[in-house]
Amino acid sequence: MANVKLIVEEVEDIEKKYFSLGVEVGIKLMMDKIQKHSAQGKPVLANGELYFFKDARQNLIDIMDDLESCK
């Protein structure tokens, strides 16, 4: 009976490990997709909505342009 309990615990540990790995890989894939689409100027579809992203450099350019247009 102790062997069965040990095996069940090992299987649960393996299951948790691979679940966490799957979440980690999924997050990485989504970040890569966002970065790729941002570089191409394309939106990302999430929950039925389109979202546009820009990197820090483009954001700074936009801020500087906005400041110049206020003069």
Secondary structure, DSSP 8 states (H G I E B T S, - for coil): -HHHHHHHHHHHHHHHHHHHHHHHHHHHHHHHHHHHHHHHT--EEETTEEE----HHHHHHHHHHHHHHT-
